[in-house]
Amino acid sequence: MGEKISSYKDLRVFQNGMDAAMKIFHMTKRFPTEEKYSMVDQIRRSSRSVCANLAEAWRKRRYKAAFIAKLSDAESEACETQVWVEFARRCQYLEDAACNELDAAYEQIMAQIVKMIVDADKWLIR
């Protein structure tokens, strides 16, 4: 943690989550119309929820348990997004290369979140 972090927006994990969610947004524009209210809605919601939960965790740094709970929610949403990416692959809405890239991005995001959970005391407001 060399740089000063004064907002959740400064967190690399938040930035990575935002980048991945935006990739998903653009990729899902090409999904079939019949998937608009099912797969498209779900994958967009879970990918966006990663960032939203990270922002909520940031504001709950006064309370270790609440902070960790929100980080855990963010991790769960990242994993859910991976599941939707796999559905998109199997339905042939996304190419393997795109799915592999997204899967790797969410693996990194989850690793970053887990590191924050393990080091929760470093992030808490005293």
N, CA, C and O atoms as CSV, one atom per row, in Angstrom:
chain,resi,resn,atom,element,x,y,z
A,1,MET,N,N,0.833,-1.182,0.000
A,1,MET,CA,C,0.000,0.000,0.000
A,1,MET,C,C,0.876,1.244,0.000
A,1,MET,O,O,0.960,1.935,1.015
A,2,GLY,N,N,1.524,1.540,-1.107
A,2,GLY,CA,C,2.393,2.685,-1.194
A,2,GLY,C,C,1.646,3.994,-1.382
A,2,GLY,O,O,2.030,5.008,-0.799
A,3,GLU,N,N,0.591,3.994,-2.180
A,3,GLU,CA,C,-0.143,5.229,-2.459
A,3,GLU,C,C,-1.202,5.495,-1.393
A,3,GLU,O,O,-1.679,4.575,-0.728
A,4,LYS,N,N,-1.560,6.769,-1.246
A,4,LYS,CA,C,-2.580,7.153,-0.271
A,4,LYS,C,C,-3.957,6.787,-0.814
A,4,LYS,O,O,-4.297,7.099,-1.955
A,5,ILE,N,N,-4.723,6.132,0.013
A,5,ILE,CA,C,-6.073,5.737,-0.355
A,5,ILE,C,C,-7.033,6.525,0.517
A,5,ILE,O,O,-7.108,6.319,1.728
A,6,SER,N,N,-7.761,7.424,-0.113
A,6,SER,CA,C,-8.682,8.259,0.654
A,6,SER,C,C,-10.138,7.972,0.325
A,6,SER,O,O,-11.040,8.549,0.931
A,7,SER,N,N,-10.367,7.090,-0.626
A,7,SER,CA,C,-11.722,6.759,-1.062
A,7,SER,C,C,-11.727,5.333,-1.609
A,7,SER,O,O,-10.694,4.810,-2.028
A,8,TYR,N,N,-12.886,4.727,-1.595
A,8,TYR,CA,C,-13.012,3.393,-2.209
A,8,TYR,C,C,-12.616,3.446,-3.681
A,8,TYR,O,O,-12.163,2.446,-4.238
A,9,LYS,N,N,-12.784,4.602,-4.313
A,9,LYS,CA,C,-12.429,4.748,-5.734
A,9,LYS,C,C,-10.937,4.597,-5.970
A,9,LYS,O,O,-10.509,4.296,-7.085
A,10,ASP,N,N,-10.135,4.806,-4.918
A,10,ASP,CA,C,-8.685,4.664,-5.017
A,10,ASP,C,C,-8.218,3.212,-4.903
A,10,ASP,O,O,-7.071,2.900,-5.224
A,11,LEU,N,N,-9.097,2.335,-4.450
A,11,LEU,CA,C,-8.726,0.923,-4.284
A,11,LEU,C,C,-8.529,0.262,-5.646
A,11,LEU,O,O,-9.380,0.375,-6.529
A,12,ARG,N,N,-7.410,-0.423,-5.808
A,12,ARG,CA,C,-7.174,-1.142,-7.072
A,12,ARG,C,C,-8.249,-2.185,-7.324
A,12,ARG,O,O,-8.648,-2.396,-8.469
A,13,VAL,N,N,-8.722,-2.837,-6.274
A,13,VAL,CA,C,-9.750,-3.860,-6.436
A,13,VAL,C,C,-11.048,-3.222,-6.954
A,13,VAL,O,O,-11.744,-3.821,-7.773
A,14,PHE,N,N,-11.370,-2.031,-6.487
A,14,PHE,CA,C,-12.562,-1.337,-6.990
A,14,PHE,C,C,-12.376,-0.988,-8.464
A,14,PHE,O,O,-13.280,-1.194,-9.274
A,15,GLN,N,N,-11.217,-0.466,-8.807
A,15,GLN,CA,C,-10.927,-0.105,-10.196
A,15,GLN,C,C,-10.975,-1.334,-11.101
A,15,GLN,O,O,-11.505,-1.269,-12.210
A,16,ASN,N,N,-10.421,-2.456,-10.629
A,16,ASN,CA,C,-10.472,-3.699,-11.408
A,16,ASN,C,C,-11.906,-4.187,-11.573
A,16,ASN,O,O,-12.295,-4.650,-12.645
A,17,GLY,N,N,-12.687,-4.079,-10.502
A,17,GLY,CA,C,-14.089,-4.478,-10.562
A,17,GLY,C,C,-14.876,-3.608,-11.527
A,17,GLY,O,O,-15.707,-4.109,-12.284
A,18,MET,N,N,-14.620,-2.318,-11.501
A,18,MET,CA,C,-15.300,-1.394,-12.415
A,18,MET,C,C,-14.929,-1.708,-13.865
A,18,MET,O,O,-15.795,-1.740,-14.739
A,19,ASP,N,N,-13.647,-1.937,-14.114
A,19,ASP,CA,C,-13.203,-2.265,-15.476
A,19,ASP,C,C,-13.867,-3.546,-15.979
A,19,ASP,O,O,-14.327,-3.604,-17.119
A,20,ALA,N,N,-13.916,-4.563,-15.134
A,20,ALA,CA,C,-14.522,-5.834,-15.528
A,20,ALA,C,C,-16.020,-5.669,-15.759
A,20,ALA,O,O,-16.562,-6.215,-16.720
A,21,ALA,N,N,-16.691,-4.921,-14.888
A,21,ALA,CA,C,-18.136,-4.698,-15.047
A,21,ALA,C,C,-18.435,-3.950,-16.344
A,21,ALA,O,O,-19.430,-4.235,-17.011
A,22,MET,N,N,-17.589,-3.006,-16.697
A,22,MET,CA,C,-17.803,-2.268,-17.943
A,22,MET,C,C,-17.560,-3.154,-19.166
A,22,MET,O,O,-18.250,-3.014,-20.176
A,23,LYS,N,N,-16.592,-4.057,-19.085
A,23,LYS,CA,C,-16.385,-5.016,-20.185
A,23,LYS,C,C,-17.640,-5.865,-20.358
A,23,LYS,O,O,-18.108,-6.087,-21.475
A,24,ILE,N,N,-18.174,-6.333,-19.237
A,24,ILE,CA,C,-19.389,-7.148,-19.289
A,24,ILE,C,C,-20.538,-6.349,-19.887
A,24,ILE,O,O,-21.290,-6.868,-20.712
A,25,PHE,N,N,-20.680,-5.101,-19.482
A,25,PHE,CA,C,-21.746,-4.257,-20.025
A,25,PHE,C,C,-21.659,-4.197,-21.551
A,25,PHE,O,O,-22.658,-4.396,-22.242
A,26,HIS,N,N,-20.473,-3.926,-22.065
A,26,HIS,CA,C,-20.315,-3.797,-23.514
A,26,HIS,C,C,-20.485,-5.138,-24.228
A,26,HIS,O,O,-21.078,-5.197,-25.305
A,27,MET,N,N,-19.974,-6.201,-23.638
A,27,MET,CA,C,-20.105,-7.521,-24.263
A,27,MET,C,C,-21.560,-7.980,-24.314
A,27,MET,O,O,-21.987,-8.597,-25.290
A,28,THR,N,N,-22.314,-7.679,-23.265
A,28,THR,CA,C,-23.699,-8.172,-23.207
A,28,THR,C,C,-24.642,-7.389,-24.114
A,28,THR,O,O,-25.783,-7.805,-24.313
A,29,LYS,N,N,-24.198,-6.288,-24.656
A,29,LYS,CA,C,-25.019,-5.554,-25.624
A,29,LYS,C,C,-25.309,-6.406,-26.859
A,29,LYS,O,O,-26.299,-6.188,-27.558
A,30,ARG,N,N,-24.437,-7.373,-27.116
A,30,ARG,CA,C,-24.572,-8.224,-28.299
A,30,ARG,C,C,-25.321,-9.536,-28.014
A,30,ARG,O,O,-25.485,-10.358,-28.915
A,31,PHE,N,N,-25.769,-9.733,-26.789
A,31,PHE,CA,C,-26.508,-10.952,-26.456
A,31,PHE,C,C,-27.884,-10.911,-27.132
A,31,PHE,O,O,-28.393,-9.839,-27.456
A,32,PRO,N,N,-28.471,-12.082,-27.340
A,32,PRO,CA,C,-29.808,-12.123,-27.962
A,32,PRO,C,C,-30.851,-11.373,-27.133
A,32,PRO,O,O,-30.763,-11.313,-25.907
A,33,THR,N,N,-31.817,-10.817,-27.809
A,33,THR,CA,C,-32.874,-10.044,-27.163
A,33,THR,C,C,-33.592,-10.852,-26.092
A,33,THR,O,O,-33.956,-10.308,-25.049
A,34,GLU,N,N,-33.799,-12.131,-26.333
A,34,GLU,CA,C,-34.536,-12.946,-25.353
A,34,GLU,C,C,-33.788,-13.117,-24.035
A,34,GLU,O,O,-34.372,-13.565,-23.048
A,35,GLU,N,N,-32.507,-12.768,-24.007
A,35,GLU,CA,C,-31.721,-12.856,-22.776
A,35,GLU,C,C,-31.693,-11.536,-21.999
A,35,GLU,O,O,-31.091,-11.463,-20.928
A,36,LYS,N,N,-32.340,-10.491,-22.532
A,36,LYS,CA,C,-32.269,-9.162,-21.921
A,36,LYS,C,C,-32.676,-9.163,-20.455
A,36,LYS,O,O,-32.007,-8.537,-19.632
A,37,TYR,N,N,-33.751,-9.850,-20.114
A,37,TYR,CA,C,-34.262,-9.808,-18.740
A,37,TYR,C,C,-33.851,-11.026,-17.922
A,37,TYR,O,O,-34.304,-11.192,-16.789
A,38,SER,N,N,-33.012,-11.863,-18.473
A,38,SER,CA,C,-32.537,-12.996,-17.686
A,38,SER,C,C,-31.020,-12.918,-17.552
A,38,SER,O,O,-30.516,-12.343,-16.587
A,39,MET,N,N,-30.299,-13.477,-18.490
A,39,MET,CA,C,-28.855,-13.539,-18.345
A,39,MET,C,C,-28.204,-12.152,-18.340
A,39,MET,O,O,-27.340,-11.889,-17.504
A,40,VAL,N,N,-28.593,-11.276,-19.240
A,40,VAL,CA,C,-27.976,-9.952,-19.302
A,40,VAL,C,C,-28.194,-9.206,-17.989
A,40,VAL,O,O,-27.261,-8.635,-17.425
A,41,ASP,N,N,-29.417,-9.218,-17.521
A,41,ASP,CA,C,-29.736,-8.528,-16.272
A,41,ASP,C,C,-28.929,-9.109,-15.110
A,41,ASP,O,O,-28.374,-8.361,-14.305
A,42,GLN,N,N,-28.863,-10.414,-15.022
A,42,GLN,CA,C,-28.175,-11.060,-13.899
A,42,GLN,C,C,-26.672,-10.811,-13.903
A,42,GLN,O,O,-26.093,-10.484,-12.867
A,43,ILE,N,N,-26.040,-10.962,-15.058
A,43,ILE,CA,C,-24.581,-10.798,-15.101
A,43,ILE,C,C,-24.197,-9.339,-14.870
A,43,ILE,O,O,-23.178,-9.054,-14.241
A,44,ARG,N,N,-25.011,-8.417,-15.379
A,44,ARG,CA,C,-24.732,-7.005,-15.131
A,44,ARG,C,C,-24.929,-6.665,-13.656
A,44,ARG,O,O,-24.121,-5.942,-13.072
A,45,ARG,N,N,-25.985,-7.177,-13.059
A,45,ARG,CA,C,-26.240,-6.904,-11.640
A,45,ARG,C,C,-25.123,-7.441,-10.751
A,45,ARG,O,O,-24.636,-6.727,-9.874
A,46,SER,N,N,-24.717,-8.679,-10.965
A,46,SER,CA,C,-23.680,-9.251,-10.097
A,46,SER,C,C,-22.339,-8.547,-10.292
A,46,SER,O,O,-21.617,-8.312,-9.323
A,47,SER,N,N,-22.000,-8.210,-11.538
A,47,SER,CA,C,-20.714,-7.535,-11.772
A,47,SER,C,C,-20.705,-6.148,-11.143
A,47,SER,O,O,-19.687,-5.723,-10.597
A,48,ARG,N,N,-21.825,-5.441,-11.213
A,48,ARG,CA,C,-21.917,-4.110,-10.607
A,48,ARG,C,C,-21.956,-4.188,-9.088
A,48,ARG,O,O,-21.468,-3.295,-8.395
A,49,SER,N,N,-22.537,-5.256,-8.586
A,49,SER,CA,C,-22.657,-5.427,-7.148
A,49,SER,C,C,-21.298,-5.608,-6.474
A,49,SER,O,O,-21.138,-5.268,-5.302
A,50,VAL,N,N,-20.327,-6.139,-7.201
A,50,VAL,CA,C,-18.973,-6.250,-6.648
A,50,VAL,C,C,-18.505,-4.862,-6.209
A,50,VAL,O,O,-18.047,-4.677,-5.081
A,51,CYS,N,N,-18.624,-3.905,-7.103
A,51,CYS,CA,C,-18.177,-2.533,-6.815
A,51,CYS,C,C,-19.022,-1.880,-5.726
A,51,CYS,O,O,-18.494,-1.208,-4.840
A,52,ALA,N,N,-20.321,-2.080,-5.798
A,52,ALA,CA,C,-21.209,-1.481,-4.793
A,52,ALA,C,C,-20.891,-2.008,-3.399
A,52,ALA,O,O,-20.874,-1.242,-2.435
A,53,ASN,N,N,-20.642,-3.302,-3.285
A,53,ASN,CA,C,-20.312,-3.880,-1.980
A,53,ASN,C,C,-18.948,-3.417,-1.481
A,53,ASN,O,O,-18.753,-3.257,-0.276
A,54,LEU,N,N,-18.009,-3.203,-2.386
A,54,LEU,CA,C,-16.710,-2.658,-1.981
A,54,LEU,C,C,-16.870,-1.244,-1.427
A,54,LEU,O,O,-16.242,-0.888,-0.430
A,55,ALA,N,N,-17.713,-0.443,-2.075
A,55,ALA,CA,C,-17.967,0.915,-1.588
A,55,ALA,C,C,-18.629,0.874,-0.211
A,55,ALA,O,O,-18.270,1.645,0.679
A,56,GLU,N,N,-19.591,-0.025,-0.041
A,56,GLU,CA,C,-20.250,-0.155,1.262
A,56,GLU,C,C,-19.268,-0.628,2.324
A,56,GLU,O,O,-19.300,-0.144,3.455
A,57,ALA,N,N,-18.400,-1.563,1.976
A,57,ALA,CA,C,-17.388,-2.043,2.929
A,57,ALA,C,C,-16.503,-0.886,3.375
A,57,ALA,O,O,-16.180,-0.767,4.557
A,58,TRP,N,N,-16.115,-0.039,2.439
A,58,TRP,CA,C,-15.260,1.104,2.757
A,58,TRP,C,C,-15.893,1.976,3.839
A,58,TRP,O,O,-15.208,2.441,4.751
A,59,ARG,N,N,-17.188,2.192,3.733
A,59,ARG,CA,C,-17.887,3.044,4.701
A,59,ARG,C,C,-18.130,2.345,6.034
A,59,ARG,O,O,-18.504,2.998,7.008
A,60,LYS,N,N,-17.926,1.041,6.098
A,60,LYS,CA,C,-18.166,0.279,7.336
A,60,LYS,C,C,-16.867,-0.078,8.048
A,60,LYS,O,O,-16.839,-1.004,8.858
A,61,ARG,N,N,-15.796,0.645,7.754
A,61,ARG,CA,C,-14.494,0.318,8.334
A,61,ARG,C,C,-14.401,0.579,9.826
A,61,ARG,O,O,-13.400,0.224,10.448
A,62,ARG,N,N,-15.404,1.181,10.406
A,62,ARG,CA,C,-15.407,1.375,11.868
A,62,ARG,C,C,-15.727,0.071,12.595
A,62,ARG,O,O,-15.421,-0.078,13.778
A,63,TYR,N,N,-16.326,-0.842,11.902
A,63,TYR,CA,C,-16.815,-2.092,12.502
A,63,TYR,C,C,-16.247,-3.272,11.727
A,63,TYR,O,O,-16.654,-3.537,10.596
A,64,LYS,N,N,-15.315,-3.972,12.337
A,64,LYS,CA,C,-14.600,-5.052,11.652
A,64,LYS,C,C,-15.559,-6.085,11.057
A,64,LYS,O,O,-15.422,-6.452,9.890
A,65,ALA,N,N,-16.512,-6.549,11.835
A,65,ALA,CA,C,-17.423,-7.597,11.344
A,65,ALA,C,C,-18.239,-7.107,10.145
A,65,ALA,O,O,-18.421,-7.845,9.177
A,66,ALA,N,N,-18.727,-5.870,10.204
A,66,ALA,CA,C,-19.518,-5.318,9.095
A,66,ALA,C,C,-18.642,-5.125,7.862
A,66,ALA,O,O,-19.075,-5.394,6.741
A,67,PHE,N,N,-17.415,-4.660,8.065
A,67,PHE,CA,C,-16.458,-4.478,6.982
A,67,PHE,C,C,-16.195,-5.805,6.272
A,67,PHE,O,O,-16.268,-5.893,5.047
A,68,ILE,N,N,-15.890,-6.831,7.059
A,68,ILE,CA,C,-15.609,-8.150,6.489
A,68,ILE,C,C,-16.847,-8.729,5.813
A,68,ILE,O,O,-16.737,-9.359,4.761
A,69,ALA,N,N,-18.017,-8.524,6.400
A,69,ALA,CA,C,-19.252,-9.045,5.801
A,69,ALA,C,C,-19.483,-8.448,4.418
A,69,ALA,O,O,-19.853,-9.167,3.490
A,70,LYS,N,N,-19.271,-7.149,4.270
A,70,LYS,CA,C,-19.466,-6.505,2.965
A,70,LYS,C,C,-18.414,-6.963,1.971
A,70,LYS,O,O,-18.715,-7.151,0.792
A,71,LEU,N,N,-17.182,-7.144,2.434
A,71,LEU,CA,C,-16.148,-7.677,1.550
A,71,LEU,C,C,-16.511,-9.092,1.105
A,71,LEU,O,O,-16.306,-9.456,-0.053
A,72,SER,N,N,-17.043,-9.877,2.018
A,72,SER,CA,C,-17.478,-11.229,1.691
A,72,SER,C,C,-18.601,-11.201,0.655
A,72,SER,O,O,-18.634,-12.032,-0.253
A,73,ASP,N,N,-19.520,-10.244,0.795
A,73,ASP,CA,C,-20.590,-10.086,-0.208
A,73,ASP,C,C,-19.997,-9.760,-1.580
A,73,ASP,O,O,-20.441,-10.292,-2.597
A,74,ALA,N,N,-18.996,-8.886,-1.600
A,74,ALA,CA,C,-18.343,-8.530,-2.864
A,74,ALA,C,C,-17.682,-9.752,-3.500
A,74,ALA,O,O,-17.759,-9.958,-4.711
A,75,GLU,N,N,-17.038,-10.549,-2.668
A,75,GLU,CA,C,-16.395,-11.782,-3.166
A,75,GLU,C,C,-17.439,-12.737,-3.743
A,75,GLU,O,O,-17.223,-13.336,-4.797
A,76,SER,N,N,-18.563,-12.876,-3.057
A,76,SER,CA,C,-19.634,-13.757,-3.537
A,76,SER,C,C,-20.195,-13.282,-4.871
A,76,SER,O,O,-20.469,-14.093,-5.756
A,77,GLU,N,N,-20.364,-11.983,-5.016
A,77,GLU,CA,C,-20.880,-11.423,-6.272
A,77,GLU,C,C,-19.889,-11.645,-7.412
A,77,GLU,O,O,-20.290,-11.895,-8.549
A,78,ALA,N,N,-18.604,-11.553,-7.107
A,78,ALA,CA,C,-17.579,-11.811,-8.124
A,78,ALA,C,C,-17.657,-13.261,-8.598
A,78,ALA,O,O,-17.552,-13.539,-9.793
A,79,CYS,N,N,-17.841,-14.175,-7.659
A,79,CYS,CA,C,-17.955,-15.588,-8.012
A,79,CYS,C,C,-19.242,-15.843,-8.806
A,79,CYS,O,O,-19.239,-16.618,-9.762
A,80,GLU,N,N,-20.336,-15.193,-8.411
A,80,GLU,CA,C,-21.584,-15.329,-9.168
A,80,GLU,C,C,-21.380,-14.843,-10.605
A,80,GLU,O,O,-21.884,-15.453,-11.548
A,81,THR,N,N,-20.652,-13.765,-10.764
A,81,THR,CA,C,-20.386,-13.248,-12.103
A,81,THR,C,C,-19.641,-14.278,-12.935
A,81,THR,O,O,-19.918,-14.437,-14.124
A,82,GLN,N,N,-18.697,-14.977,-12.317
A,82,GLN,CA,C,-17.985,-16.043,-13.037
A,82,GLN,C,C,-18.950,-17.116,-13.531
A,82,GLN,O,O,-18.785,-17.642,-14.632
A,83,VAL,N,N,-19.940,-17.438,-12.735
A,83,VAL,CA,C,-20.934,-18.446,-13.139
A,83,VAL,C,C,-21.701,-17.958,-14.361
A,83,VAL,O,O,-21.901,-18.719,-15.308
A,84,TRP,N,N,-22.134,-16.696,-14.354
A,84,TRP,CA,C,-22.870,-16.148,-15.502
A,84,TRP,C,C,-21.988,-16.100,-16.740
A,84,TRP,O,O,-22.471,-16.323,-17.850
A,85,VAL,N,N,-20.707,-15.812,-16.566
A,85,VAL,CA,C,-19.774,-15.821,-17.699
A,85,VAL,C,C,-19.703,-17.226,-18.284
A,85,VAL,O,O,-19.668,-17.393,-19.504
A,86,GLU,N,N,-19.681,-18.227,-17.427
A,86,GLU,CA,C,-19.638,-19.614,-17.915
A,86,GLU,C,C,-20.929,-19.977,-18.656
A,86,GLU,O,O,-20.886,-20.664,-19.676
A,87,PHE,N,N,-22.075,-19.518,-18.146
A,87,PHE,CA,C,-23.327,-19.729,-18.885
A,87,PHE,C,C,-23.249,-19.073,-20.255
A,87,PHE,O,O,-23.664,-19.664,-21.252
A,88,ALA,N,N,-22.721,-17.857,-20.309
A,88,ALA,CA,C,-22.602,-17.150,-21.585
A,88,ALA,C,C,-21.700,-17.913,-22.557
A,88,ALA,O,O,-21.956,-17.952,-23.760
A,89,ARG,N,N,-20.647,-18.515,-22.018
A,89,ARG,CA,C,-19.752,-19.332,-22.855
A,89,ARG,C,C,-20.513,-20.540,-23.413
A,89,ARG,O,O,-20.473,-20.810,-24.613
A,90,ARG,N,N,-21.196,-21.250,-22.536
A,90,ARG,CA,C,-21.885,-22.477,-22.952
A,90,ARG,C,C,-23.064,-22.207,-23.889
A,90,ARG,O,O,-23.433,-23.062,-24.694
A,91,CYS,N,N,-23.647,-21.022,-23.779
A,91,CYS,CA,C,-24.717,-20.624,-24.699
A,91,CYS,C,C,-24.147,-20.030,-25.984
A,91,CYS,O,O,-24.890,-19.668,-26.896
A,92,GLN,N,N,-22.848,-19.936,-26.043
A,92,GLN,CA,C,-22.110,-19.408,-27.192
A,92,GLN,C,C,-22.421,-17.936,-27.474
A,92,GLN,O,O,-22.475,-17.501,-28.624
A,93,TYR,N,N,-22.622,-17.184,-26.390
A,93,TYR,CA,C,-22.808,-15.735,-26.520
A,93,TYR,C,C,-21.470,-15.012,-26.431
A,93,TYR,O,O,-21.322,-13.894,-26.925
A,94,LEU,N,N,-20.495,-15.664,-25.794
A,94,LEU,CA,C,-19.152,-15.103,-25.665
A,94,LEU,C,C,-18.125,-16.126,-26.131
A,94,LEU,O,O,-18.286,-17.330,-25.931
A,95,GLU,N,N,-17.074,-15.624,-26.752
A,95,GLU,CA,C,-15.968,-16.473,-27.195
A,95,GLU,C,C,-15.161,-16.938,-25.985
A,95,GLU,O,O,-15.155,-16.290,-24.938
A,96,ASP,N,N,-14.483,-18.071,-26.149
A,96,ASP,CA,C,-13.660,-18.617,-25.072
A,96,ASP,C,C,-12.630,-17.611,-24.567
A,96,ASP,O,O,-12.423,-17.495,-23.359
A,97,ALA,N,N,-11.985,-16.887,-25.473
A,97,ALA,CA,C,-10.940,-15.938,-25.067
A,97,ALA,C,C,-11.516,-14.856,-24.159
A,97,ALA,O,O,-10.898,-14.498,-23.156
A,98,ALA,N,N,-12.688,-14.334,-24.498
A,98,ALA,CA,C,-13.325,-13.304,-23.676
A,98,ALA,C,C,-13.701,-13.865,-22.306
A,98,ALA,O,O,-13.524,-13.204,-21.283
A,99,CYS,N,N,-14.217,-15.081,-22.301
A,99,CYS,CA,C,-14.592,-15.721,-21.035
A,99,CYS,C,C,-13.367,-15.974,-20.164
A,99,CYS,O,O,-13.401,-15.751,-18.954
A,100,ASN,N,N,-12.306,-16.431,-20.775
A,100,ASN,CA,C,-11.074,-16.680,-20.022
A,100,ASN,C,C,-10.531,-15.387,-19.426
A,100,ASN,O,O,-10.060,-15.373,-18.289
A,101,GLU,N,N,-10.597,-14.301,-20.193
A,101,GLU,CA,C,-10.131,-12.999,-19.709
A,101,GLU,C,C,-10.970,-12.527,-18.519
A,101,GLU,O,O,-10.430,-12.061,-17.515
A,102,LEU,N,N,-12.290,-12.651,-18.640
A,102,LEU,CA,C,-13.170,-12.250,-17.543
A,102,LEU,C,C,-12.984,-13.133,-16.321
A,102,LEU,O,O,-12.958,-12.645,-15.191
A,103,ASP,N,N,-12.854,-14.431,-16.548
A,103,ASP,CA,C,-12.655,-15.356,-15.432
A,103,ASP,C,C,-11.375,-15.006,-14.677
A,103,ASP,O,O,-11.361,-14.989,-13.446
A,104,ALA,N,N,-10.311,-14.731,-15.408
A,104,ALA,CA,C,-9.037,-14.366,-14.778
A,104,ALA,C,C,-9.168,-13.038,-14.024
A,104,ALA,O,O,-8.612,-12.882,-12.937
A,105,ALA,N,N,-9.893,-12.097,-14.596
A,105,ALA,CA,C,-10.086,-10.801,-13.932
A,105,ALA,C,C,-10.816,-10.990,-12.607
A,105,ALA,O,O,-10.452,-10.377,-11.603
A,106,TYR,N,N,-11.845,-11.835,-12.602
A,106,TYR,CA,C,-12.592,-12.051,-11.356
A,106,TYR,C,C,-11.819,-12.900,-10.360
A,106,TYR,O,O,-12.016,-12.751,-9.154
A,107,GLU,N,N,-10.947,-13.783,-10.824
A,107,GLU,CA,C,-10.062,-14.504,-9.896
A,107,GLU,C,C,-9.142,-13.514,-9.185
A,107,GLU,O,O,-8.913,-13.629,-7.981
A,108,GLN,N,N,-8.615,-12.541,-9.931
A,108,GLN,CA,C,-7.744,-11.531,-9.333
A,108,GLN,C,C,-8.530,-10.665,-8.352
A,108,GLN,O,O,-8.048,-10.368,-7.259
A,109,ILE,N,N,-9.722,-10.267,-8.737
A,109,ILE,CA,C,-10.566,-9.453,-7.854
A,109,ILE,C,C,-10.849,-10.196,-6.555
A,109,ILE,O,O,-10.744,-9.623,-5.471
A,110,MET,N,N,-11.211,-11.476,-6.666
A,110,MET,CA,C,-11.487,-12.263,-5.454
A,110,MET,C,C,-10.244,-12.389,-4.587
A,110,MET,O,O,-10.340,-12.327,-3.361
A,111,ALA,N,N,-9.080,-12.564,-5.202
A,111,ALA,CA,C,-7.834,-12.650,-4.430
A,111,ALA,C,C,-7.562,-11.334,-3.702
A,111,ALA,O,O,-7.114,-11.338,-2.555
A,112,GLN,N,N,-7.829,-10.216,-4.361
A,112,GLN,CA,C,-7.636,-8.915,-3.728
A,112,GLN,C,C,-8.601,-8.742,-2.550
A,112,GLN,O,O,-8.220,-8.219,-1.502
A,113,ILE,N,N,-9.825,-9.174,-2.723
A,113,ILE,CA,C,-10.814,-9.065,-1.647
A,113,ILE,C,C,-10.416,-9.934,-0.464
A,113,ILE,O,O,-10.479,-9.495,0.684
A,114,VAL,N,N,-10.010,-11.157,-0.741
A,114,VAL,CA,C,-9.587,-12.064,0.337
A,114,VAL,C,C,-8.408,-11.470,1.096
A,114,VAL,O,O,-8.341,-11.574,2.321
A,115,LYS,N,N,-7.477,-10.846,0.373
A,115,LYS,CA,C,-6.335,-10.205,1.040
A,115,LYS,C,C,-6.816,-9.094,1.966
A,115,LYS,O,O,-6.289,-8.932,3.066
A,116,MET,N,N,-7.807,-8.334,1.530
A,116,MET,CA,C,-8.359,-7.284,2.396
A,116,MET,C,C,-9.028,-7.891,3.628
A,116,MET,O,O,-8.931,-7.336,4.723
A,117,ILE,N,N,-9.696,-9.011,3.458
A,117,ILE,CA,C,-10.344,-9.672,4.597
A,117,ILE,C,C,-9.289,-10.155,5.595
A,117,ILE,O,O,-9.413,-9.937,6.800
A,118,VAL,N,N,-8.263,-10.806,5.082
A,118,VAL,CA,C,-7.194,-11.325,5.950
A,118,VAL,C,C,-6.496,-10.183,6.696
A,118,VAL,O,O,-6.135,-10.319,7.865
A,119,ASP,N,N,-6.314,-9.056,6.000
A,119,ASP,CA,C,-5.637,-7.902,6.592
A,119,ASP,C,C,-6.627,-6.832,7.048
A,119,ASP,O,O,-6.308,-5.643,7.024
A,120,ALA,N,N,-7.808,-7.239,7.458
A,120,ALA,CA,C,-8.879,-6.288,7.787
A,120,ALA,C,C,-8.449,-5.233,8.798
A,120,ALA,O,O,-8.834,-4.069,8.678
A,121,ASP,N,N,-7.664,-5.622,9.780
A,121,ASP,CA,C,-7.251,-4.662,10.825
A,121,ASP,C,C,-6.485,-3.465,10.245
A,121,ASP,O,O,-6.541,-2.368,10.801
A,122,LYS,N,N,-5.776,-3.670,9.143
A,122,LYS,CA,C,-5.014,-2.585,8.520
A,122,LYS,C,C,-5.934,-1.541,7.896
A,122,LYS,O,O,-5.533,-0.393,7.703
A,123,TRP,N,N,-7.158,-1.936,7.584
A,123,TRP,CA,C,-8.084,-1.044,6.877
A,123,TRP,C,C,-9.049,-0.324,7.821
A,123,TRP,O,O,-9.685,0.654,7.430
A,124,LEU,N,N,-9.159,-0.804,9.056
A,124,LEU,CA,C,-10.169,-0.266,9.969
A,124,LEU,C,C,-9.848,1.158,10.408
A,124,LEU,O,O,-8.685,1.550,10.506
A,125,ILE,N,N,-10.906,1.922,10.670
A,125,ILE,CA,C,-10.786,3.270,11.229
A,125,ILE,C,C,-10.706,3.105,12.743
A,125,ILE,O,O,-11.560,2.453,13.344
A,126,ARG,N,N,-9.725,3.671,13.334
A,126,ARG,CA,C,-9.524,3.528,14.792
A,126,ARG,C,C,-10.177,4.671,15.523
A,126,ARG,O,O,-10.119,4.731,16.751
